[in-house]
Amino acid sequence: MDELIRHIYSSAWEEGVDNDGAGIGPADVVVCLTNGEKFVASFFSYDQIAELRRVHQASGEFLHGAYFWSK
């Protein structure tokens, strides 16, 4: 059975702002279906990932920047 999208929310969307994605932090998106299911995704730019790796390399966290974790 096909489900319909009830609502989509993005932490990057701001009313009255050109939302081209430039200069913002990581964005979270939540998709809510009419059957009550929710799906969540986080999006990072390559520059944001590189910065996280630099910070973790310096601190020793996450195997010295070998990976990163988002929650």
mmCIF file of the N, C-alpha and C atoms, coordinates in Angstrom:
data_MODEL
# 
_entry.id   MODEL 
# 
loop_
_atom_site.group_PDB 
_atom_site.id 
_atom_site.type_symbol 
_atom_site.label_atom_id 
_atom_site.label_alt_id 
_atom_site.label_comp_id 
_atom_site.label_asym_id 
_atom_site.label_entity_id 
_atom_site.label_seq_id 
_atom_site.pdbx_PDB_ins_code 
_atom_site.Cartn_x 
_atom_site.Cartn_y 
_atom_site.Cartn_z 
_atom_site.occupancy 
_atom_site.B_iso_or_equiv 
_atom_site.pdbx_formal_charge 
_atom_site.auth_seq_id 
_atom_site.auth_comp_id 
_atom_site.auth_asym_id 
_atom_site.auth_atom_id 
_atom_site.pdbx_PDB_model_num 
ATOM 1   N N  . MET A 1 1  ? 0.838  -1.188 0.000  1.00 0.00 ? 1  MET A N  1 
ATOM 2   C CA . MET A 1 1  ? 0.000  0.000  0.000  1.00 0.00 ? 1  MET A CA 1 
ATOM 3   C C  . MET A 1 1  ? 0.879  1.246  0.000  1.00 0.00 ? 1  MET A C  1 
ATOM 4   N N  . ASP A 1 2  ? 0.572  2.182  -0.843 1.00 0.00 ? 2  ASP A N  1 
ATOM 5   C CA . ASP A 1 2  ? 1.336  3.423  -0.913 1.00 0.00 ? 2  ASP A CA 1 
ATOM 6   C C  . ASP A 1 2  ? 0.937  4.354  0.224  1.00 0.00 ? 2  ASP A C  1 
ATOM 7   N N  . GLU A 1 3  ? 1.929  4.954  0.838  1.00 0.00 ? 3  GLU A N  1 
ATOM 8   C CA . GLU A 1 3  ? 1.687  5.937  1.895  1.00 0.00 ? 3  GLU A CA 1 
ATOM 9   C C  . GLU A 1 3  ? 1.984  7.323  1.348  1.00 0.00 ? 3  GLU A C  1 
ATOM 10  N N  . LEU A 1 4  ? 1.289  8.296  1.863  1.00 0.00 ? 4  LEU A N  1 
ATOM 11  C CA . LEU A 1 4  ? 1.484  9.676  1.439  1.00 0.00 ? 4  LEU A CA 1 
ATOM 12  C C  . LEU A 1 4  ? 2.333  10.418 2.458  1.00 0.00 ? 4  LEU A C  1 
ATOM 13  N N  . ILE A 1 5  ? 3.100  11.360 1.966  1.00 0.00 ? 5  ILE A N  1 
ATOM 14  C CA . ILE A 1 5  ? 3.891  12.206 2.856  1.00 0.00 ? 5  ILE A CA 1 
ATOM 15  C C  . ILE A 1 5  ? 2.951  13.216 3.503  1.00 0.00 ? 5  ILE A C  1 
ATOM 16  N N  . ARG A 1 6  ? 2.951  13.231 4.822  1.00 0.00 ? 6  ARG A N  1 
ATOM 17  C CA . ARG A 1 6  ? 2.109  14.166 5.563  1.00 0.00 ? 6  ARG A CA 1 
ATOM 18  C C  . ARG A 1 6  ? 2.844  15.475 5.799  1.00 0.00 ? 6  ARG A C  1 
ATOM 19  N N  . HIS A 1 7  ? 4.150  15.386 6.103  1.00 0.00 ? 7  HIS A N  1 
ATOM 20  C CA . HIS A 1 7  ? 4.908  16.589 6.447  1.00 0.00 ? 7  HIS A CA 1 
ATOM 21  C C  . HIS A 1 7  ? 6.390  16.323 6.228  1.00 0.00 ? 7  HIS A C  1 
ATOM 22  N N  . ILE A 1 8  ? 7.111  17.330 5.753  1.00 0.00 ? 8  ILE A N  1 
ATOM 23  C CA . ILE A 1 8  ? 8.569  17.284 5.666  1.00 0.00 ? 8  ILE A CA 1 
ATOM 24  C C  . ILE A 1 8  ? 9.102  18.485 6.424  1.00 0.00 ? 8  ILE A C  1 
ATOM 25  N N  . TYR A 1 9  ? 10.037 18.249 7.340  1.00 0.00 ? 9  TYR A N  1 
ATOM 26  C CA . TYR A 1 9  ? 10.657 19.317 8.113  1.00 0.00 ? 9  TYR A CA 1 
ATOM 27  C C  . TYR A 1 9  ? 12.154 19.268 7.884  1.00 0.00 ? 9  TYR A C  1 
ATOM 28  N N  . SER A 1 10 ? 12.764 20.418 7.706  1.00 0.00 ? 10 SER A N  1 
ATOM 29  C CA . SER A 1 10 ? 14.212 20.522 7.585  1.00 0.00 ? 10 SER A CA 1 
ATOM 30  C C  . SER A 1 10 ? 14.709 21.601 8.521  1.00 0.00 ? 10 SER A C  1 
ATOM 31  N N  . SER A 1 11 ? 15.762 21.283 9.276  1.00 0.00 ? 11 SER A N  1 
ATOM 32  C CA . SER A 1 11 ? 16.341 22.269 10.183 1.00 0.00 ? 11 SER A CA 1 
ATOM 33  C C  . SER A 1 11 ? 17.017 23.400 9.415  1.00 0.00 ? 11 SER A C  1 
ATOM 34  N N  . ALA A 1 12 ? 17.256 23.203 8.123  1.00 0.00 ? 12 ALA A N  1 
ATOM 35  C CA . ALA A 1 12 ? 17.927 24.227 7.319  1.00 0.00 ? 12 ALA A CA 1 
ATOM 36  C C  . ALA A 1 12 ? 16.959 25.241 6.728  1.00 0.00 ? 12 ALA A C  1 
ATOM 37  N N  . TRP A 1 13 ? 15.658 24.956 6.751  1.00 0.00 ? 13 TRP A N  1 
ATOM 38  C CA . TRP A 1 13 ? 14.676 25.862 6.159  1.00 0.00 ? 13 TRP A CA 1 
ATOM 39  C C  . TRP A 1 13 ? 14.365 27.009 7.099  1.00 0.00 ? 13 TRP A C  1 
ATOM 40  N N  . GLU A 1 14 ? 14.436 28.206 6.573  1.00 0.00 ? 14 GLU A N  1 
ATOM 41  C CA . GLU A 1 14 ? 14.035 29.389 7.327  1.00 0.00 ? 14 GLU A CA 1 
ATOM 42  C C  . GLU A 1 14 ? 13.138 30.225 6.433  1.00 0.00 ? 14 GLU A C  1 
ATOM 43  N N  . GLU A 1 15 ? 12.031 30.680 6.967  1.00 0.00 ? 15 GLU A N  1 
ATOM 44  C CA . GLU A 1 15 ? 11.123 31.501 6.176  1.00 0.00 ? 15 GLU A CA 1 
ATOM 45  C C  . GLU A 1 15 ? 11.784 32.818 5.806  1.00 0.00 ? 15 GLU A C  1 
ATOM 46  N N  . GLY A 1 16 ? 11.613 33.231 4.551  1.00 0.00 ? 16 GLY A N  1 
ATOM 47  C CA . GLY A 1 16 ? 12.141 34.502 4.099  1.00 0.00 ? 16 GLY A CA 1 
ATOM 48  C C  . GLY A 1 16 ? 13.626 34.505 3.808  1.00 0.00 ? 16 GLY A C  1 
ATOM 49  N N  . VAL A 1 17 ? 14.267 33.329 3.822  1.00 0.00 ? 17 VAL A N  1 
ATOM 50  C CA . VAL A 1 17 ? 15.707 33.242 3.580  1.00 0.00 ? 17 VAL A CA 1 
ATOM 51  C C  . VAL A 1 17 ? 15.930 32.397 2.337  1.00 0.00 ? 17 VAL A C  1 
ATOM 52  N N  . ASP A 1 18 ? 16.897 32.820 1.497  1.00 0.00 ? 18 ASP A N  1 
ATOM 53  C CA . ASP A 1 18 ? 17.267 32.024 0.335  1.00 0.00 ? 18 ASP A CA 1 
ATOM 54  C C  . ASP A 1 18 ? 17.951 30.764 0.845  1.00 0.00 ? 18 ASP A C  1 
ATOM 55  N N  . ASN A 1 19 ? 17.303 29.628 0.718  1.00 0.00 ? 19 ASN A N  1 
ATOM 56  C CA . ASN A 1 19 ? 17.799 28.378 1.290  1.00 0.00 ? 19 ASN A CA 1 
ATOM 57  C C  . ASN A 1 19 ? 18.622 27.592 0.277  1.00 0.00 ? 19 ASN A C  1 
ATOM 58  N N  . ASP A 1 20 ? 19.727 28.176 -0.173 1.00 0.00 ? 20 ASP A N  1 
ATOM 59  C CA . ASP A 1 20 ? 20.584 27.475 -1.120 1.00 0.00 ? 20 ASP A CA 1 
ATOM 60  C C  . ASP A 1 20 ? 21.548 26.526 -0.420 1.00 0.00 ? 20 ASP A C  1 
ATOM 61  N N  . GLY A 1 21 ? 21.578 26.552 0.918  1.00 0.00 ? 21 GLY A N  1 
ATOM 62  C CA . GLY A 1 21 ? 22.430 25.638 1.665  1.00 0.00 ? 21 GLY A CA 1 
ATOM 63  C C  . GLY A 1 21 ? 23.813 26.167 1.952  1.00 0.00 ? 21 GLY A C  1 
ATOM 64  N N  . ALA A 1 22 ? 24.184 27.290 1.382  1.00 0.00 ? 22 ALA A N  1 
ATOM 65  C CA . ALA A 1 22 ? 25.528 27.826 1.592  1.00 0.00 ? 22 ALA A CA 1 
ATOM 66  C C  . ALA A 1 22 ? 25.642 28.439 2.976  1.00 0.00 ? 22 ALA A C  1 
ATOM 67  N N  . GLY A 1 23 ? 26.716 28.105 3.657  1.00 0.00 ? 23 GLY A N  1 
ATOM 68  C CA . GLY A 1 23 ? 27.010 28.745 4.925  1.00 0.00 ? 23 GLY A CA 1 
ATOM 69  C C  . GLY A 1 23 ? 26.200 28.268 6.112  1.00 0.00 ? 23 GLY A C  1 
ATOM 70  N N  . ILE A 1 24 ? 25.504 27.152 5.975  1.00 0.00 ? 24 ILE A N  1 
ATOM 71  C CA . ILE A 1 24 ? 24.746 26.646 7.111  1.00 0.00 ? 24 ILE A CA 1 
ATOM 72  C C  . ILE A 1 24 ? 25.438 25.423 7.684  1.00 0.00 ? 24 ILE A C  1 
ATOM 73  N N  . GLY A 1 25 ? 25.056 25.059 8.873  1.00 0.00 ? 25 GLY A N  1 
ATOM 74  C CA . GLY A 1 25 ? 25.604 23.865 9.500  1.00 0.00 ? 25 GLY A CA 1 
ATOM 75  C C  . GLY A 1 25 ? 24.931 22.617 8.966  1.00 0.00 ? 25 GLY A C  1 
ATOM 76  N N  . PRO A 1 26 ? 25.202 21.492 9.613  1.00 0.00 ? 26 PRO A N  1 
ATOM 77  C CA . PRO A 1 26 ? 24.538 20.254 9.198  1.00 0.00 ? 26 PRO A CA 1 
ATOM 78  C C  . PRO A 1 26 ? 23.022 20.423 9.214  1.00 0.00 ? 26 PRO A C  1 
ATOM 79  N N  . ALA A 1 27 ? 22.348 19.757 8.311  1.00 0.00 ? 27 ALA A N  1 
ATOM 80  C CA . ALA A 1 27 ? 20.886 19.867 8.218  1.00 0.00 ? 27 ALA A CA 1 
ATOM 81  C C  . ALA A 1 27 ? 20.251 18.522 8.529  1.00 0.00 ? 27 ALA A C  1 
ATOM 82  N N  . ASP A 1 28 ? 19.215 18.550 9.337  1.00 0.00 ? 28 ASP A N  1 
ATOM 83  C CA . ASP A 1 28 ? 18.429 17.360 9.636  1.00 0.00 ? 28 ASP A CA 1 
ATOM 84  C C  . ASP A 1 28 ? 17.097 17.468 8.904  1.00 0.00 ? 28 ASP A C  1 
ATOM 85  N N  . VAL A 1 29 ? 16.647 16.352 8.349  1.00 0.00 ? 29 VAL A N  1 
ATOM 86  C CA . VAL A 1 29 ? 15.374 16.308 7.642  1.00 0.00 ? 29 VAL A CA 1 
ATOM 87  C C  . VAL A 1 29 ? 14.525 15.199 8.258  1.00 0.00 ? 29 VAL A C  1 
ATOM 88  N N  . VAL A 1 30 ? 13.268 15.515 8.533  1.00 0.00 ? 30 VAL A N  1 
ATOM 89  C CA . VAL A 1 30 ? 12.316 14.537 9.059  1.00 0.00 ? 30 VAL A CA 1 
ATOM 90  C C  . VAL A 1 30 ? 11.153 14.446 8.078  1.00 0.00 ? 30 VAL A C  1 
ATOM 91  N N  . VAL A 1 31 ? 10.843 13.231 7.639  1.00 0.00 ? 31 VAL A N  1 
ATOM 92  C CA . VAL A 1 31 ? 9.709  12.991 6.752  1.00 0.00 ? 31 VAL A CA 1 
ATOM 93  C C  . VAL A 1 31 ? 8.688  12.170 7.530  1.00 0.00 ? 31 VAL A C  1 
ATOM 94  N N  . CYS A 1 32 ? 7.473  12.704 7.656  1.00 0.00 ? 32 CYS A N  1 
ATOM 95  C CA . CYS A 1 32 ? 6.384  12.025 8.375  1.00 0.00 ? 32 CYS A CA 1 
ATOM 96  C C  . CYS A 1 32 ? 5.359  11.537 7.362  1.00 0.00 ? 32 CYS A C  1 
ATOM 97  N N  . LEU A 1 33 ? 5.024  10.260 7.429  1.00 0.00 ? 33 LEU A N  1 
ATOM 98  C CA . LEU A 1 33 ? 4.031  9.684  6.529  1.00 0.00 ? 33 LEU A CA 1 
ATOM 99  C C  . LEU A 1 33 ? 2.659  9.663  7.192  1.00 0.00 ? 33 LEU A C  1 
ATOM 100 N N  . THR A 1 34 ? 1.636  9.506  6.370  1.00 0.00 ? 34 THR A N  1 
ATOM 101 C CA . THR A 1 34 ? 0.268  9.513  6.891  1.00 0.00 ? 34 THR A CA 1 
ATOM 102 C C  . THR A 1 34 ? -0.022 8.314  7.791  1.00 0.00 ? 34 THR A C  1 
ATOM 103 N N  . ASN A 1 35 ? 0.768  7.235  7.683  1.00 0.00 ? 35 ASN A N  1 
ATOM 104 C CA . ASN A 1 35 ? 0.547  6.066  8.543  1.00 0.00 ? 35 ASN A CA 1 
ATOM 105 C C  . ASN A 1 35 ? 1.269  6.193  9.886  1.00 0.00 ? 35 ASN A C  1 
ATOM 106 N N  . GLY A 1 36 ? 1.915  7.341  10.127 1.00 0.00 ? 36 GLY A N  1 
ATOM 107 C CA . GLY A 1 36 ? 2.599  7.576  11.396 1.00 0.00 ? 36 GLY A CA 1 
ATOM 108 C C  . GLY A 1 36 ? 4.086  7.284  11.381 1.00 0.00 ? 36 GLY A C  1 
ATOM 109 N N  . GLU A 1 37 ? 4.589  6.657  10.323 1.00 0.00 ? 37 GLU A N  1 
ATOM 110 C CA . GLU A 1 37 ? 6.026  6.373  10.247 1.00 0.00 ? 37 GLU A CA 1 
ATOM 111 C C  . GLU A 1 37 ? 6.809  7.667  10.079 1.00 0.00 ? 37 GLU A C  1 
ATOM 112 N N  . LYS A 1 38 ? 8.036  7.684  10.636 1.00 0.00 ? 38 LYS A N  1 
ATOM 113 C CA . LYS A 1 38 ? 8.940  8.825  10.492 1.00 0.00 ? 38 LYS A CA 1 
ATOM 114 C C  . LYS A 1 38 ? 10.284 8.325  9.986  1.00 0.00 ? 38 LYS A C  1 
ATOM 115 N N  . PHE A 1 39 ? 10.879 9.110  9.117  1.00 0.00 ? 39 PHE A N  1 
ATOM 116 C CA . PHE A 1 39 ? 12.209 8.830  8.606  1.00 0.00 ? 39 PHE A CA 1 
ATOM 117 C C  . PHE A 1 39 ? 13.050 10.079 8.813  1.00 0.00 ? 39 PHE A C  1 
ATOM 118 N N  . VAL A 1 40 ? 14.276 9.887  9.312  1.00 0.00 ? 40 VAL A N  1 
ATOM 119 C CA . VAL A 1 40 ? 15.143 11.012 9.652  1.00 0.00 ? 40 VAL A CA 1 
ATOM 120 C C  . VAL A 1 40 ? 16.485 10.834 8.949  1.00 0.00 ? 40 VAL A C  1 
ATOM 121 N N  . ALA A 1 41 ? 17.035 11.932 8.432  1.00 0.00 ? 41 ALA A N  1 
ATOM 122 C CA . ALA A 1 41 ? 18.359 11.915 7.810  1.00 0.00 ? 41 ALA A CA 1 
ATOM 123 C C  . ALA A 1 41 ? 19.102 13.186 8.192  1.00 0.00 ? 41 ALA A C  1 
ATOM 124 N N  . SER A 1 42 ? 20.424 13.078 8.287  1.00 0.00 ? 42 SER A N  1 
ATOM 125 C CA . SER A 1 42 ? 21.282 14.244 8.534  1.00 0.00 ? 42 SER A CA 1 
ATOM 126 C C  . SER A 1 42 ? 22.196 14.417 7.332  1.00 0.00 ? 42 SER A C  1 
ATOM 127 N N  . PHE A 1 43 ? 22.381 15.660 6.914  1.00 0.00 ? 43 PHE A N  1 
ATOM 128 C CA . PHE A 1 43 ? 23.212 15.973 5.760  1.00 0.00 ? 43 PHE A CA 1 
ATOM 129 C C  . PHE A 1 43 ? 24.345 16.894 6.185  1.00 0.00 ? 43 PHE A C  1 
ATOM 130 N N  . PHE A 1 44 ? 25.563 16.586 5.737  1.00 0.00 ? 44 PHE A N  1 
ATOM 131 C CA . PHE A 1 44 ? 26.752 17.377 6.025  1.00 0.00 ? 44 PHE A CA 1 
ATOM 132 C C  . PHE A 1 44 ? 27.426 17.732 4.705  1.00 0.00 ? 44 PHE A C  1 
ATOM 133 N N  . SER A 1 45 ? 28.006 18.922 4.622  1.00 0.00 ? 45 SER A N  1 
ATOM 134 C CA . SER A 1 45 ? 28.816 19.262 3.451  1.00 0.00 ? 45 SER A CA 1 
ATOM 135 C C  . SER A 1 45 ? 30.190 18.613 3.621  1.00 0.00 ? 45 SER A C  1 
ATOM 136 N N  . TYR A 1 46 ? 30.937 18.518 2.548  1.00 0.00 ? 46 TYR A N  1 
ATOM 137 C CA . TYR A 1 46 ? 32.296 17.984 2.634  1.00 0.00 ? 46 TYR A CA 1 
ATOM 138 C C  . TYR A 1 46 ? 33.155 18.835 3.564  1.00 0.00 ? 46 TYR A C  1 
ATOM 139 N N  . ASP A 1 47 ? 32.971 20.154 3.519  1.00 0.00 ? 47 ASP A N  1 
ATOM 140 C CA . ASP A 1 47 ? 33.732 21.043 4.403  1.00 0.00 ? 47 ASP A CA 1 
ATOM 141 C C  . ASP A 1 47 ? 33.400 20.794 5.872  1.00 0.00 ? 47 ASP A C  1 
ATOM 142 N N  . GLN A 1 48 ? 32.135 20.542 6.176  1.00 0.00 ? 48 GLN A N  1 
ATOM 143 C CA . GLN A 1 48 ? 31.745 20.261 7.562  1.00 0.00 ? 48 GLN A CA 1 
ATOM 144 C C  . GLN A 1 48 ? 32.371 18.955 8.049  1.00 0.00 ? 48 GLN A C  1 
ATOM 145 N N  . ILE A 1 49 ? 32.399 17.953 7.195  1.00 0.00 ? 49 ILE A N  1 
ATOM 146 C CA . ILE A 1 49 ? 33.019 16.678 7.562  1.00 0.00 ? 49 ILE A CA 1 
ATOM 147 C C  . ILE A 1 49 ? 34.519 16.859 7.759  1.00 0.00 ? 49 ILE A C  1 
ATOM 148 N N  . ALA A 1 50 ? 35.172 17.612 6.881  1.00 0.00 ? 50 ALA A N  1 
ATOM 149 C CA . ALA A 1 50 ? 36.613 17.855 7.017  1.00 0.00 ? 50 ALA A CA 1 
ATOM 150 C C  . ALA A 1 50 ? 36.921 18.573 8.328  1.00 0.00 ? 50 ALA A C  1 
ATOM 151 N N  . GLU A 1 51 ? 36.088 19.536 8.715  1.00 0.00 ? 51 GLU A N  1 
ATOM 152 C CA . GLU A 1 51 ? 36.296 20.251 9.975  1.00 0.00 ? 51 GLU A CA 1 
ATOM 153 C C  . GLU A 1 51 ? 36.125 19.309 11.170 1.00 0.00 ? 51 GLU A C  1 
ATOM 154 N N  . LEU A 1 52 ? 35.110 18.460 11.137 1.00 0.00 ? 52 LEU A N  1 
ATOM 155 C CA . LEU A 1 52 ? 34.939 17.471 12.207 1.00 0.00 ? 52 LEU A CA 1 
ATOM 156 C C  . LEU A 1 52 ? 36.160 16.566 12.314 1.00 0.00 ? 52 LEU A C  1 
ATOM 157 N N  . ARG A 1 53 ? 36.688 16.136 11.185 1.00 0.00 ? 53 ARG A N  1 
ATOM 158 C CA . ARG A 1 53 ? 37.875 15.275 11.193 1.00 0.00 ? 53 ARG A CA 1 
ATOM 159 C C  . ARG A 1 53 ? 39.073 16.000 11.780 1.00 0.00 ? 53 ARG A C  1 
ATOM 160 N N  . ARG A 1 54 ? 39.257 17.279 11.433 1.00 0.00 ? 54 ARG A N  1 
ATOM 161 C CA . ARG A 1 54 ? 40.381 18.052 11.993 1.00 0.00 ? 54 ARG A CA 1 
ATOM 162 C C  . ARG A 1 54 ? 40.268 18.154 13.514 1.00 0.00 ? 54 ARG A C  1 
ATOM 163 N N  . VAL A 1 55 ? 39.074 18.451 13.992 1.00 0.00 ? 55 VAL A N  1 
ATOM 164 C CA . VAL A 1 55 ? 38.852 18.562 15.442 1.00 0.00 ? 55 VAL A CA 1 
ATOM 165 C C  . VAL A 1 55 ? 39.136 17.225 16.122 1.00 0.00 ? 55 VAL A C  1 
ATOM 166 N N  . HIS A 1 56 ? 38.648 16.144 15.543 1.00 0.00 ? 56 HIS A N  1 
ATOM 167 C CA . HIS A 1 56 ? 38.835 14.824 16.147 1.00 0.00 ? 56 HIS A CA 1 
ATOM 168 C C  . HIS A 1 56 ? 40.275 14.343 16.037 1.00 0.00 ? 56 HIS A C  1 
ATOM 169 N N  . GLN A 1 57 ? 40.984 14.722 14.985 1.00 0.00 ? 57 GLN A N  1 
ATOM 170 C CA . GLN A 1 57 ? 42.398 14.370 14.890 1.00 0.00 ? 57 GLN A CA 1 
ATOM 171 C C  . GLN A 1 57 ? 43.177 15.022 16.024 1.00 0.00 ? 57 GLN A C  1 
ATOM 172 N N  . ALA A 1 58 ? 42.867 16.282 16.294 1.00 0.00 ? 58 ALA A N  1 
ATOM 173 C CA . ALA A 1 58 ? 43.572 17.013 17.354 1.00 0.00 ? 58 ALA A CA 1 
ATOM 174 C C  . ALA A 1 58 ? 43.219 16.478 18.743 1.00 0.00 ? 58 ALA A C  1 
ATOM 175 N N  . SER A 1 59 ? 41.967 16.074 18.938 1.00 0.00 ? 59 SER A N  1 
ATOM 176 C CA . SER A 1 59 ? 41.528 15.621 20.265 1.00 0.00 ? 59 SER A CA 1 
ATOM 177 C C  . SER A 1 59 ? 41.767 14.130 20.492 1.00 0.00 ? 59 SER A C  1 
ATOM 178 N N  . GLY A 1 60 ? 41.986 13.384 19.410 1.00 0.00 ? 60 GLY A N  1 
ATOM 179 C CA . GLY A 1 60 ? 42.163 11.943 19.532 1.00 0.00 ? 60 GLY A CA 1 
ATOM 180 C C  . GLY A 1 60 ? 40.858 11.163 19.516 1.00 0.00 ? 60 GLY A C  1 
ATOM 181 N N  . GLU A 1 61 ? 39.747 11.875 19.458 1.00 0.00 ? 61 GLU A N  1 
ATOM 182 C CA . GLU A 1 61 ? 38.450 11.202 19.444 1.00 0.00 ? 61 GLU A CA 1 
ATOM 183 C C  . GLU A 1 61 ? 38.214 10.484 18.117 1.00 0.00 ? 61 GLU A C  1 
ATOM 184 N N  . PHE A 1 62 ? 37.334 9.493  18.162 1.00 0.00 ? 62 PHE A N  1 
ATOM 185 C CA . PHE A 1 62 ? 36.903 8.764  16.964 1.00 0.00 ? 62 PHE A CA 1 
ATOM 186 C C  . PHE A 1 62 ? 38.092 8.273  16.137 1.00 0.00 ? 62 PHE A C  1 
ATOM 187 N N  . LEU A 1 63 ? 38.983 7.568  16.840 1.00 0.00 ? 63 LEU A N  1 
ATOM 188 C CA . LEU A 1 63 ? 40.205 7.026  16.216 1.00 0.00 ? 63 LEU A CA 1 
ATOM 189 C C  . LEU A 1 63 ? 40.987 8.126  15.503 1.00 0.00 ? 63 LEU A C  1 
ATOM 190 N N  . HIS A 1 64 ? 41.167 9.230  16.204 1.00 0.00 ? 64 HIS A N  1 
ATOM 191 C CA . HIS A 1 64 ? 41.918 10.383 15.677 1.00 0.00 ? 64 HIS A CA 1 
ATOM 192 C C  . HIS A 1 64 ? 41.353 10.877 14.349 1.00 0.00 ? 64 HIS A C  1 
ATOM 193 N N  . GLY A 1 65 ? 40.029 10.978 14.273 1.00 0.00 ? 65 GLY A N  1 
ATOM 194 C CA . GLY A 1 65 ? 39.386 11.537 13.087 1.00 0.00 ? 65 GLY A CA 1 
ATOM 195 C C  . GLY A 1 65 ? 39.160 10.564 11.953 1.00 0.00 ? 65 GLY A C  1 
ATOM 196 N N  . ALA A 1 66 ? 39.344 9.269  12.202 1.00 0.00 ? 66 ALA A N  1 
ATOM 197 C CA . ALA A 1 66 ? 39.132 8.280  11.139 1.00 0.00 ? 66 ALA A CA 1 
ATOM 198 C C  . ALA A 1 66 ? 37.654 8.202  10.741 1.00 0.00 ? 66 ALA A C  1 
ATOM 199 N N  . TYR A 1 67 ? 36.758 8.555  11.679 1.00 0.00 ? 67 TYR A N  1 
ATOM 200 C CA . TYR A 1 67 ? 35.330 8.570  11.377 1.00 0.00 ? 67 TYR A CA 1 
ATOM 201 C C  . TYR A 1 67 ? 34.665 9.617  12.256 1.00 0.00 ? 67 TYR A C  1 
ATOM 202 N N  . PHE A 1 68 ? 33.388 9.886  12.018 1.00 0.00 ? 68 PHE A N  1 
ATOM 203 C CA . PHE A 1 68 ? 32.638 10.779 12.900 1.00 0.00 ? 68 PHE A CA 1 
ATOM 204 C C  . PHE A 1 68 ? 31.279 10.170 13.162 1.00 0.00 ? 68 PHE A C  1 
ATOM 205 N N  . TRP A 1 69 ? 30.635 10.639 14.208 1.00 0.00 ? 69 TRP A N  1 
ATOM 206 C CA . TRP A 1 69 ? 29.339 10.115 14.623 1.00 0.00 ? 69 TRP A CA 1 
ATOM 207 C C  . TRP A 1 69 ? 28.375 11.275 14.744 1.00 0.00 ? 69 TRP A C  1 
ATOM 208 N N  . SER A 1 70 ? 27.177 11.072 14.286 1.00 0.00 ? 70 SER A N  1 
ATOM 209 C CA . SER A 1 70 ? 26.147 12.096 14.387 1.00 0.00 ? 70 SER A CA 1 
ATOM 210 C C  . SER A 1 70 ? 24.911 11.487 15.015 1.00 0.00 ? 70 SER A C  1 
ATOM 211 N N  . LYS A 1 71 ? 24.317 12.226 15.957 1.00 0.00 ? 71 LYS A N  1 
ATOM 212 C CA . LYS A 1 71 ? 23.049 11.742 16.512 1.00 0.00 ? 71 LYS A CA 1 
ATOM 213 C C  . LYS A 1 71 ? 22.150 12.890 16.835 1.00 0.00 ? 71 LYS A C  1 
# 
